[in-house]
Amino acid sequence: MPQYFNQKRGFAFFLFFLFCFSISTTAQNANFQYQYSVVKIDSTYDAGADLTIETYLYHLKQEKDRIMDQPIGTSKKVLNSFSPMSSLSNLLVDMLFEWGNNYLLSKKMEKSDLALLNFGGIRSALPQGIVTMGDIFQIAPFDNTVAFVSLKGSELKKMFSSFTEKRNAPMANVQTIYRTGRLDSYTIGRMPLEDEKIYTIVTINFLALGGDGFLSNLNFDSVIYLETMVRDVFIEEILERTAQGIEIEGVRDDRVIIRPSP
């Protein structure tokens, strides 16, 4: 055994010697005289700009601004998002729930039982006053699309069991009650969860694919992925309300209850 290790050590030393010799030879033959100069990035190069590209980018920005500055509604006040419940997160998940049920109705399918979003996907506040298309892009900048997940109540129960007062999600048609930081009880449509019942969740592909861990490792009965962006859902719902003369309002209700320790 010692002889074996001595042979290995000798072979390794030989390879190391060859490596060092190769570097030394290269260094002796290489020219290491570096030259450099300072290049000022200023208006010096403006005269040589490609006017075709410059014009294209200018018109592209003009078109982007035209679309993003387009008003789609008005909000009575600034709406922020925060856990475990906020007026903005409630509003958005309720709009998703309403849109999802209208879609299922148009396909002559049964309505969904709840809607599910994630606080991490809500990236900005909704401003007071005029709401533009760009405001919704800031709120929902990711290209998340709508998804419908159907699963047994026994599987859905696993999602709820992972919730705490600090780690949860915006939901529609669900009431959760927390005590001492833990989930104490919950209902769906004011009814207790049934293990053998099939529940349908309207959510986003990010969550359906396991993002944030809410639905990961759960056995689905079926999943339907749409190409509709969730921000397009928000825009469509706001436009519809605006057409009816309805201002955007935050939603505050009893869907999340925090009870004091006994």
C-alpha positions in Angstrom: 0.0 0.0 0.0 2.8 2.6 0.8 4.5 1.8 -2.4 1.2 2.4 -4.3 0.8 5.8 -2.7 4.5 6.6 -3.5 3.9 5.8 -7.1 0.8 7.9 -7.2 2.6 10.8 -5.5 5.5 10.5 -7.9 3.2 10.6 -10.9 1.3 13.6 -9.6 4.6 15.4 -9.0 5.6 14.6 -12.6 2.3 16.1 -13.9 2.8 19.2 -11.8 6.4 19.6 -13.1 5.1 19.4 -16.7 2.4 22.0 -16.0 4.9 24.4 -14.4 7.4 23.9 -17.2 4.7 24.6 -19.8 3.7 27.8 -18.1 7.3 28.9 -17.7 8.0 28.3 -21.4 4.9 30.1 -22.4 5.8 33.0 -20.2 9.3 33.3 -21.6 7.9 33.4 -25.2 4.9 35.7 -24.5 5.0 39.4 -24.8 3.7 40.9 -21.5 4.1 44.5 -22.5 0.5 45.8 -22.1 -0.7 49.0 -23.7 -3.8 50.8 -22.8 -5.5 54.2 -23.3 -8.4 56.0 -21.7 -11.5 56.1 -23.9 -14.0 58.8 -22.8 -17.6 57.8 -23.2 -19.2 61.2 -23.9 -20.7 63.2 -26.8 -17.5 62.6 -28.9 -19.1 59.6 -30.5 -22.6 61.1 -31.1 -21.7 62.3 -34.6 -21.0 58.7 -35.6 -24.3 57.3 -34.2 -26.3 55.0 -36.4 -29.3 57.2 -37.2 -31.4 54.3 -38.4 -31.0 52.5 -35.0 -31.4 55.8 -33.1 -34.6 56.6 -35.0 -36.0 53.1 -34.4 -35.3 53.2 -30.7 -36.9 56.6 -30.4 -40.1 55.5 -32.1 -40.0 52.3 -30.1 -39.9 54.3 -26.9 -42.7 56.6 -28.1 -44.9 53.5 -28.8 -44.0 52.0 -25.4 -44.9 55.3 -23.6 -48.1 55.6 -25.5 -49.3 52.1 -24.4 -48.0 52.3 -20.8 -49.4 55.8 -20.2 -52.9 54.7 -21.4 -55.4 55.3 -18.5 -57.5 52.3 -17.7 -59.3 53.4 -14.5 -59.1 55.5 -11.3 -58.3 54.5 -7.8 -59.8 56.2 -4.7 -56.6 55.9 -2.7 -53.1 54.3 -2.7 -53.3 50.5 -2.3 -50.4 48.6 -0.9 -49.7 44.9 -0.6 -48.5 43.1 2.6 -48.9 39.9 4.5 -51.1 38.4 5.9 -53.8 40.5 4.2 -53.9 43.8 2.4 -56.4 45.8 0.4 -54.4 45.4 -2.8 -53.7 41.7 -2.5 -57.4 41.1 -1.8 -58.4 43.2 -4.8 -56.1 41.3 -7.2 -57.0 37.8 -6.0 -60.7 38.6 -6.1 -60.3 39.9 -9.7 -58.5 36.7 -10.6 -61.3 34.6 -8.9 -64.0 36.5 -10.8 -62.2 36.3 -14.2 -61.5 32.6 -13.7 -65.1 31.8 -12.9 -66.3 33.7 -15.9 -63.9 31.8 -18.1 -65.0 28.4 -16.7 -68.6 29.4 -17.2 -67.9 30.3 -20.9 -66.5 26.8 -21.3 -69.5 25.3 -19.5 -67.3 24.0 -16.7 -67.9 24.1 -12.9 -66.8 27.2 -11.1 -63.6 27.3 -9.1 -63.7 27.1 -5.4 -60.9 29.5 -4.5 -58.2 31.7 -6.0 -54.6 31.8 -5.0 -51.8 34.3 -5.6 -48.5 35.0 -3.9 -47.4 38.2 -2.2 -44.0 38.0 -3.9 -45.6 38.4 -7.3 -47.1 41.8 -6.3 -44.2 44.1 -6.9 -45.6 47.6 -6.5 -48.5 49.7 -5.0 -51.5 50.9 -6.9 -51.4 54.7 -7.1 -54.2 57.1 -6.1 -56.0 58.8 -9.0 -55.5 57.7 -12.6 -54.3 54.2 -13.1 -52.4 53.4 -16.3 -51.4 50.3 -18.1 -47.9 50.8 -16.9 -49.0 50.8 -13.3 -50.3 47.2 -13.7 -47.1 46.2 -15.4 -45.2 47.5 -12.3 -47.6 45.6 -10.0 -47.3 42.3 -12.0 -44.1 42.5 -14.0 -43.6 38.8 -14.4 -45.1 36.8 -17.3 -47.2 34.6 -15.1 -50.2 33.0 -16.8 -53.5 31.7 -15.5 -53.7 28.1 -14.4 -56.6 26.0 -13.0 -55.6 23.3 -10.5 -58.0 20.6 -9.4 -57.2 18.3 -6.4 -58.8 16.5 -3.5 -59.4 18.2 -0.3 -57.0 15.9 1.5 -54.2 17.3 -0.8 -55.4 20.9 -0.4 -55.2 20.4 3.4 -51.5 20.0 3.1 -51.2 23.5 1.6 -53.1 25.0 4.5 -51.1 23.0 7.1 -47.9 24.8 5.8 -49.4 28.3 6.4 -48.5 30.5 9.3 -49.3 34.1 10.2 -46.0 35.1 8.5 -46.0 32.6 5.6 -49.3 32.6 3.7 -50.8 33.7 0.4 -53.6 36.0 -0.8 -56.8 33.9 -1.4 -60.3 34.5 -2.5 -63.4 32.7 -1.1 -61.3 31.5 1.8 -61.2 32.5 5.4 -58.2 31.7 7.6 -58.0 32.3 11.4 -54.6 32.5 13.1 -53.7 32.2 16.7 -50.3 32.5 18.3 -48.8 32.7 14.7 -50.3 29.3 13.7 -53.3 28.5 11.5 -56.1 27.8 13.9 -58.9 27.1 11.4 -60.0 27.8 7.8 -63.1 27.5 5.6 -63.7 27.6 1.8 -66.9 29.3 0.8 -67.7 29.4 4.5 -67.7 25.6 4.6 -65.1 23.3 6.2 -62.8 21.5 3.8 -63.9 17.9 2.8 -61.1 15.4 2.2 -62.8 13.5 -0.7 -64.2 16.6 -2.5 -62.4 17.9 -5.6 -61.5 21.5 -5.3 -60.6 23.8 -8.2 -58.1 26.6 -7.7 -57.6 29.5 -10.2 -54.0 30.5 -9.7 -50.9 31.2 -11.8 -48.5 28.9 -13.5 -45.7 29.9 -11.2 -47.5 28.5 -8.2 -49.0 25.5 -10.0 -45.5 24.5 -11.0 -44.3 24.5 -7.4 -43.2 28.1 -7.0 -43.1 29.3 -3.3 -43.8 25.7 -2.3 -47.6 26.2 -1.7 -48.6 23.5 -4.1 -45.4 21.6 -4.5 -45.5 17.9 -3.8 -49.3 17.8 -4.0 -51.1 15.3 -6.2 -53.3 17.1 -8.7 -56.3 15.5 -10.3 -55.9 17.9 -13.3 -54.2 21.1 -14.3 -55.1 23.5 -17.1 -52.6 26.1 -18.2 -53.8 29.1 -20.2 -51.8 31.5 -22.2 -53.5 34.5 -20.6 -51.2 36.7 -18.6 -52.4 37.4 -15.1 -51.7 41.1 -15.5 -54.0 41.0 -18.6 -56.7 39.7 -16.2 -56.2 42.6 -13.9 -56.3 45.1 -16.8 -59.4 43.5 -18.3 -61.2 43.5 -14.9 -60.3 47.2 -14.2 -61.4 48.2 -17.7 -64.7 46.5 -17.2 -65.3 48.3 -13.9 -64.3 51.6 -15.5 -66.8 51.0 -18.3 -69.5 50.6 -15.6 -68.4 53.8 -13.9 -66.8 52.0 -10.9 -63.7 53.4 -9.2 -61.1 50.9 -8.0 -61.3 50.3 -4.2 -59.3 48.2 -1.9 -60.9 45.2 -0.4 -60.8 44.8 3.4 -62.9 42.0 5.0 -62.7 39.2 7.5 -60.9 36.6 5.2 -57.9 36.7 7.5 -58.4 36.9 11.3 -55.6 37.2 13.8 -56.8 36.2 17.2 -54.8 37.0 20.4 -53.2 34.2 22.4 -55.5 32.8 25.0 
